[in-house]
């Protein structure tokens, strides 16, 4: 597998999280010569929050986890398998999840409801429980690095994704570390992607859930590769409490300002790595929207541009066809007054007040289009609404990856 040209130079050094233990195994269910299972074990007392896909065809593991989160049962482990999504598998899919979680619970001597599961891979294929189950004892007692865990959850990803940051809460240093997988079938709500983030901070579950929802909006729900929302998207945020920081009163507690910023940093880093690994991607695109009636409208406009095949293929071909951006703004359904539209690419002002600027010279824009990092700024009025969306171009490589995915 060829590594994405947009990949970082290497896997980052990630801070260990006290109270969180990782292990990996190779089931051989789809892949050979690599691990494809991961278990995140959580010490007693760990708080866990999660967000999931909004797809109407959500996979069996997502359904299982939603119920466990709503029941408020303390979580002790999250089991992950790559290569089989266990989606659109009817009652057999739920039976497989139940069996897997029961097996892990037995190995860890905890309640079956305290085990979460996440799957990623081919849709519609029954999950072979036996292929996974024989590794449960080893997973329950093993130990692996964050990098090994990130490698084990990959499917079409060309590189493992990780990020780490530190912050202080009431003068106590806390750590945040996360890994994610995703390359295609990436669109908000969420974006096929999985994310596992952990901190040693002491934060109650309700507050943790609010922080995760806000950070997701600014990260995994602000990226798109191909406009397709997966059946399996899941992001988990665990807080072990081992740092022993002072109690916080709510998600808006001023003492959480640094933690909130660090959590956003980690999750945005992971989200952008997913875009950098977009199937067939050759260019990383940042789209900034300003002047919309509100942030929601700005977000909608940004996604309309980011998801446009015409915009994405023009960028892949290094064509400064800014008219396609104007087209995409118009289809967003945000009631934009075209006489207020302005477009800038690579810092070069192209259009303002609903028309091309008289002094426009395409030469520097064409030069910008030849680079790997493409910046698009769009203003649509004088409103306070803003948004930033990250995406990638659409090349023939995307077709090749997906045409051969099940081969």
C-alpha positions as CSV (number, residue, x, y, z in Angstrom):
1,X,0.0,0.0,0.0
2,X,1.4,3.4,-1.0
3,X,1.4,5.9,1.8
4,X,-0.6,9.1,1.2
5,X,1.6,12.0,-0.1
6,X,0.0,14.1,2.5
7,X,1.0,11.8,5.4
8,X,3.0,13.3,8.4
9,X,6.6,12.4,8.6
10,X,6.0,9.7,11.2
11,X,3.9,8.6,14.0
12,X,4.0,11.1,16.9
13,X,5.2,10.3,20.4
14,X,2.0,9.9,22.5
15,X,1.7,10.3,26.2
16,X,0.7,7.2,28.1
17,X,-2.6,7.6,30.1
18,X,-2.7,6.2,33.6
19,X,-5.7,3.9,34.0
20,X,-5.9,3.0,30.3
21,X,-4.3,-0.2,28.9
22,X,-4.2,-1.2,25.3
23,X,-3.7,-4.6,23.7
24,X,-3.8,-6.0,20.1
25,X,-4.2,-9.3,18.3
26,X,-4.4,-10.8,14.8
27,X,-7.7,-12.6,14.1
28,X,-6.8,-13.4,10.4
29,X,-10.4,-12.8,9.5
30,X,-9.5,-10.5,6.6
31,X,-5.9,-9.4,6.9
32,X,-2.7,-11.5,7.0
33,X,0.5,-10.5,8.7
34,X,-1.0,-7.8,10.8
35,X,-3.1,-7.2,14.0
36,X,-6.7,-6.3,13.3
37,X,-8.1,-6.3,16.9
38,X,-7.7,-3.8,19.7
39,X,-8.9,-3.8,23.3
40,X,-8.9,-0.6,25.4
41,X,-9.1,-1.6,29.0
42,X,-10.3,1.0,31.5
43,X,-9.6,1.0,35.3
44,X,-12.6,1.1,37.6
45,X,-14.0,4.6,38.1
46,X,-13.2,5.7,34.5
47,X,-15.9,8.0,33.0
48,X,-16.7,7.4,29.3
49,X,-18.6,9.5,26.8
50,X,-19.3,8.6,23.2
51,X,-20.8,10.0,20.0
52,X,-22.0,7.9,17.1
53,X,-23.1,8.0,13.4
54,X,-26.5,9.5,12.6
55,X,-27.0,7.0,9.8
56,X,-30.3,5.2,9.6
57,X,-28.4,2.0,8.8
58,X,-26.2,2.1,11.8
59,X,-24.2,-1.0,12.5
60,X,-24.9,-3.5,15.3
61,X,-21.9,-2.3,17.5
62,X,-23.2,1.2,17.3
63,X,-26.7,0.1,18.4
64,X,-25.2,-1.8,21.3
65,X,-23.0,1.1,22.5
66,X,-25.8,3.6,22.3
67,X,-27.9,1.5,24.6
68,X,-25.0,1.0,27.1
69,X,-24.3,4.8,27.1
70,X,-27.9,5.6,27.7
71,X,-28.0,3.1,30.6
72,X,-25.1,4.8,32.3
73,X,-23.3,1.6,33.1
74,X,-19.6,2.3,34.0
75,X,-17.4,1.2,31.1
76,X,-14.5,-1.2,31.6
77,X,-13.4,-1.9,28.0
78,X,-13.8,-1.1,24.3
79,X,-13.3,-3.9,21.8
80,X,-12.4,-3.1,18.2
81,X,-12.2,-5.2,15.1
82,X,-11.1,-4.1,11.6
83,X,-12.1,-5.7,8.3
84,X,-15.7,-6.4,9.0
85,X,-18.2,-3.6,9.8
86,X,-20.9,-5.9,11.2
87,X,-23.4,-3.6,9.5
88,X,-26.7,-4.6,7.9
89,X,-26.4,-8.0,9.4
90,X,-29.8,-8.2,11.1
91,X,-30.3,-10.1,14.3
92,X,-27.1,-12.1,13.7
93,X,-25.1,-9.0,14.0
94,X,-26.5,-8.1,17.4
95,X,-25.9,-11.7,18.5
96,X,-22.3,-11.4,17.5
97,X,-21.8,-8.2,19.4
98,X,-23.5,-9.6,22.5
99,X,-21.3,-12.7,22.3
100,X,-18.1,-10.7,21.9
101,X,-18.9,-8.3,24.8
102,X,-19.9,-11.3,26.9
103,X,-16.6,-13.0,26.1
104,X,-14.5,-9.9,27.0
105,X,-16.6,-9.4,30.1
106,X,-15.8,-12.9,31.2
107,X,-12.1,-12.5,30.6
108,X,-12.1,-9.2,32.5
109,X,-14.5,-10.4,35.2
110,X,-16.8,-7.4,34.7
111,X,-20.5,-6.8,33.7
112,X,-21.3,-7.5,30.0
113,X,-22.9,-4.1,29.9
114,X,-19.5,-2.5,30.8
115,X,-18.0,-3.6,27.5
116,X,-18.3,-1.5,24.3
117,X,-17.6,-2.6,20.8
118,X,-16.6,-0.8,17.6
119,X,-16.2,-2.4,14.1
120,X,-15.0,-1.2,10.8
121,X,-14.7,-2.8,7.3
122,X,-17.0,-4.4,4.7
123,X,-20.8,-3.9,5.1
124,X,-23.2,-6.8,5.0
125,X,-20.8,-9.7,5.9
126,X,-21.6,-11.7,9.0
127,X,-19.1,-11.3,11.8
128,X,-17.2,-14.5,12.6
129,X,-17.4,-14.4,16.4
130,X,-15.1,-17.5,16.8
131,X,-12.3,-15.8,14.8
132,X,-12.2,-13.0,17.5
133,X,-13.1,-15.0,20.6
134,X,-10.0,-17.2,20.7
135,X,-7.9,-14.0,21.2
136,X,-10.0,-12.6,24.2
137,X,-7.8,-14.1,26.9
138,X,-4.7,-12.6,25.4
139,X,-6.3,-9.3,24.8
140,X,-7.5,-9.2,28.4
141,X,-4.0,-9.6,29.8
142,X,-1.8,-8.1,27.0
143,X,-0.3,-4.7,26.6
144,X,0.5,-2.7,23.5
145,X,1.5,0.9,22.6
146,X,-0.8,3.5,21.2
147,X,1.0,3.2,17.9
148,X,0.3,-0.6,17.7
149,X,-3.3,0.1,18.6
150,X,-3.6,2.7,15.9
151,X,-2.0,0.3,13.4
152,X,-4.5,-2.5,14.4
153,X,-7.6,-0.5,13.7
154,X,-6.7,0.5,10.1
155,X,-8.6,-0.6,7.0
156,X,-7.9,1.4,3.8
157,X,-5.8,3.8,5.9
158,X,-2.3,4.2,4.5
159,X,-0.9,5.4,7.9
160,X,-1.7,5.2,11.6
161,X,-3.1,8.3,13.2
162,X,-2.4,9.6,16.7
163,X,-2.2,12.8,18.6
164,X,-1.4,14.0,22.2
165,X,-1.5,17.1,24.3
166,X,-1.3,18.3,27.9
167,X,-3.3,20.9,29.8
168,X,-3.8,22.0,33.4
169,X,-7.0,21.9,35.5
170,X,-6.8,23.9,38.7
171,X,-3.0,23.7,38.5
172,X,-2.8,20.0,38.0
173,X,-1.3,18.7,34.7
174,X,-3.5,16.3,32.8
175,X,-2.7,14.4,29.6
176,X,-4.9,13.7,26.5
177,X,-4.0,11.0,23.9
178,X,-6.0,9.7,21.0
179,X,-5.9,7.5,17.9
180,X,-8.3,7.3,15.0
181,X,-8.8,5.5,11.7
182,X,-10.5,6.7,8.6
183,X,-9.7,7.3,4.9
184,X,-12.9,6.9,2.9
185,X,-16.7,7.0,3.6
186,X,-15.9,10.2,5.5
187,X,-18.5,12.9,6.0
188,X,-19.9,14.7,9.0
189,X,-22.5,13.1,11.3
190,X,-19.9,11.8,12.0
191,X,-17.4,11.0,9.6
192,X,-15.8,5.0,8.0
193,X,-14.1,6.5,11.0
194,X,-13.4,5.4,14.6
195,X,-11.7,7.5,17.3
196,X,-10.5,6.6,20.8
197,X,-9.4,9.4,23.0
198,X,-8.3,9.1,26.7
199,X,-7.3,11.4,29.5
200,X,-6.1,11.0,33.0
201,X,-8.2,14.0,34.1
202,X,-11.0,13.6,36.6
203,X,-14.1,14.7,34.8
204,X,-17.7,13.4,35.5
205,X,-19.4,11.6,32.6
206,X,-22.1,14.3,32.0
207,X,-19.4,17.0,31.7
208,X,-17.2,14.8,29.6
209,X,-20.1,14.2,27.2
210,X,-20.7,17.9,26.7
211,X,-17.0,18.5,26.0
212,X,-16.9,15.7,23.5
213,X,-20.0,16.9,21.7
214,X,-18.5,20.4,21.3
215,X,-15.1,19.0,20.2
216,X,-16.7,16.7,17.7
217,X,-18.5,19.6,16.1
218,X,-15.2,21.4,15.6
219,X,-13.3,18.4,14.4
220,X,-14.8,15.1,13.1
221,X,-17.9,16.9,12.0
222,X,-15.9,19.5,10.1
223,X,-14.2,17.1,7.7
224,X,-15.3,15.4,4.6
225,X,-13.6,13.2,2.0
226,X,-16.4,11.9,-0.2
227,X,-19.8,13.1,1.4
228,X,-20.6,9.5,2.5
229,X,-21.6,9.0,6.1
230,X,-20.6,5.6,7.5
231,X,-22.7,3.1,9.3
232,X,-20.1,2.7,12.0
233,X,-18.7,6.1,13.0
234,X,-17.9,6.1,16.7
235,X,-15.7,8.3,18.9
236,X,-15.1,7.4,22.6
237,X,-13.6,9.7,25.2
238,X,-12.5,8.1,28.5
239,X,-11.4,10.0,31.6
240,X,-9.6,7.8,34.2
241,X,-9.4,10.4,36.9
242,X,-5.8,9.3,37.8
243,X,-4.4,12.8,37.6
244,X,-6.4,13.7,40.7
245,X,-7.3,17.2,39.7
246,X,-9.8,19.3,41.6
247,X,-13.5,18.7,40.9
248,X,-15.0,20.8,38.1
249,X,-18.5,22.3,38.2
250,X,-19.6,22.0,34.5
251,X,-18.4,22.1,30.9
252,X,-18.1,25.9,31.1
253,X,-16.1,25.9,34.3
254,X,-13.2,28.4,33.7
255,X,-10.8,25.8,35.1
256,X,-11.6,23.6,32.1
257,X,-10.6,26.2,29.5
258,X,-7.1,24.7,29.0
259,X,-8.4,21.2,28.8
260,X,-11.1,22.1,26.3
261,X,-8.5,23.7,24.1
262,X,-6.2,20.7,24.4
263,X,-9.1,18.3,23.6
264,X,-10.0,20.4,20.5
265,X,-6.3,20.3,19.5
266,X,-6.1,16.5,19.7
267,X,-9.4,15.8,18.0
268,X,-8.7,18.4,15.2
269,X,-5.3,16.9,14.6
270,X,-6.8,13.4,14.3
271,X,-9.6,14.8,12.0
272,X,-7.1,16.5,9.7
273,X,-5.0,13.3,9.5
274,X,-8.0,11.5,8.3
275,X,-8.4,14.1,5.5
276,X,-4.7,13.8,4.7
277,X,-5.3,10.1,4.3
278,X,-8.4,10.5,2.1
279,X,-8.5,7.7,-0.5
280,X,-6.5,8.9,-3.5
281,X,-5.9,12.3,-2.0
282,X,-3.1,14.5,-3.3
283,X,-4.1,17.9,-1.9
284,X,-5.3,19.0,1.6
285,X,-7.9,21.7,1.3
286,X,-8.9,24.2,4.0
287,X,-12.2,26.1,3.4
288,X,-13.0,29.2,5.6
289,X,-16.5,30.7,5.5
290,X,-17.3,34.1,7.0
291,X,-20.2,36.6,6.9
292,X,-23.0,34.0,7.1
293,X,-26.2,34.5,9.0
294,X,-25.0,32.0,11.7
295,X,-22.4,29.3,12.2
296,X,-24.9,26.6,11.0
297,X,-25.4,28.4,7.6
298,X,-21.6,28.9,7.3
299,X,-21.0,25.2,8.0
300,X,-23.6,24.2,5.3
301,X,-21.9,26.5,2.7
302,X,-18.5,25.1,3.6
303,X,-19.7,21.5,3.2
304,X,-21.4,22.3,-0.1
305,X,-18.0,23.5,-1.5
306,X,-16.0,20.7,0.1
307,X,-18.4,17.9,-1.1
308,X,-18.7,19.2,-4.7
309,X,-17.2,16.7,-7.1
310,X,-16.6,19.6,-9.6
311,X,-14.7,21.6,-7.1
312,X,-12.7,18.6,-5.9
313,X,-11.8,17.4,-9.4
314,X,-10.8,20.9,-10.5
315,X,-8.4,21.1,-7.6
316,X,-7.1,17.6,-8.4
317,X,-6.4,18.8,-11.9
318,X,-4.8,22.1,-10.5
319,X,-7.4,24.1,-12.4
320,X,-8.1,27.5,-10.9
321,X,-11.8,27.2,-11.9
322,X,-13.2,29.4,-9.1
323,X,-16.6,29.5,-10.8
324,X,-17.3,26.0,-9.4
325,X,-16.9,27.4,-5.9
326,X,-19.6,30.0,-6.7
327,X,-21.8,27.2,-8.0
328,X,-21.4,25.3,-4.8
329,X,-22.2,28.3,-2.6
330,X,-25.5,28.7,-4.5
331,X,-26.6,25.1,-4.0
332,X,-26.1,25.2,-0.2
333,X,-29.6,26.5,0.4
334,X,-28.3,29.2,2.8
335,X,-30.2,32.1,1.2
336,X,-27.0,33.9,0.2
337,X,-27.2,37.3,-1.5
338,X,-24.8,36.8,-4.5
339,X,-24.0,40.5,-4.5
340,X,-22.2,39.9,-1.2
341,X,-20.1,36.9,-2.3
342,X,-16.3,37.2,-2.2
343,X,-13.8,34.4,-3.1
344,X,-10.1,34.2,-2.3
345,X,-7.8,31.3,-3.1
346,X,-4.3,31.1,-1.7
347,X,-4.6,34.7,-0.4
348,X,-5.4,36.0,-3.9
349,X,-8.6,37.9,-4.1
350,X,-10.6,36.7,-7.1
351,X,-14.2,37.9,-6.6
352,X,-15.9,40.6,-4.4
353,X,-19.4,42.0,-4.2
354,X,-20.8,39.3,-6.5
355,X,-18.3,39.7,-9.4
356,X,-14.7,39.0,-10.4
357,X,-12.4,41.8,-9.4
358,X,-11.1,43.9,-12.3
359,X,-7.5,43.4,-11.4
360,X,-7.7,39.6,-11.1
361,X,-4.7,37.8,-12.5
362,X,-5.0,34.0,-12.5
363,X,-1.2,33.4,-12.6
364,X,-0.6,33.4,-8.8
365,X,-3.7,31.4,-8.2
366,X,-2.7,28.8,-10.7
367,X,0.7,28.5,-9.0
368,X,-1.1,28.0,-5.6
369,X,-3.2,25.2,-7.1
370,X,0.0,23.3,-7.9
371,X,0.9,23.0,-4.2
372,X,-0.3,20.3,-1.7
373,X,-2.1,22.8,0.6
374,X,-5.0,24.6,-0.9
375,X,-6.7,27.5,1.0
376,X,-10.1,28.8,0.0
377,X,-11.7,31.8,1.7
378,X,-15.4,32.7,1.0
379,X,-17.3,35.6,2.4
380,X,-21.1,35.7,1.9
381,X,-22.2,38.9,3.8
382,X,-21.8,40.7,7.0
383,X,-23.2,38.2,9.4
384,X,-21.4,36.7,12.4
385,X,-21.5,33.1,11.1
386,X,-18.2,31.4,10.4
387,X,-17.0,27.9,9.8
388,X,-13.8,26.0,8.9
389,X,-14.0,22.8,6.9
390,X,-11.2,20.4,5.9
391,X,-11.3,18.2,2.8
392,X,-9.2,16.8,0.1
393,X,-9.3,16.6,-3.7
394,X,-10.9,13.8,-5.7
395,X,-8.6,11.8,-7.9
396,X,-8.7,8.6,-9.9
397,X,-7.0,7.0,-6.9
398,X,-10.3,7.2,-5.0
399,X,-12.0,5.1,-7.7
400,X,-9.2,2.6,-7.7
401,X,-9.2,2.1,-3.9
402,X,-13.0,1.7,-3.7
403,X,-13.3,-0.4,-6.9
404,X,-10.8,-2.9,-5.4
405,X,-11.9,-2.7,-1.8
406,X,-13.4,-6.2,-1.5
407,X,-10.9,-7.9,-3.8
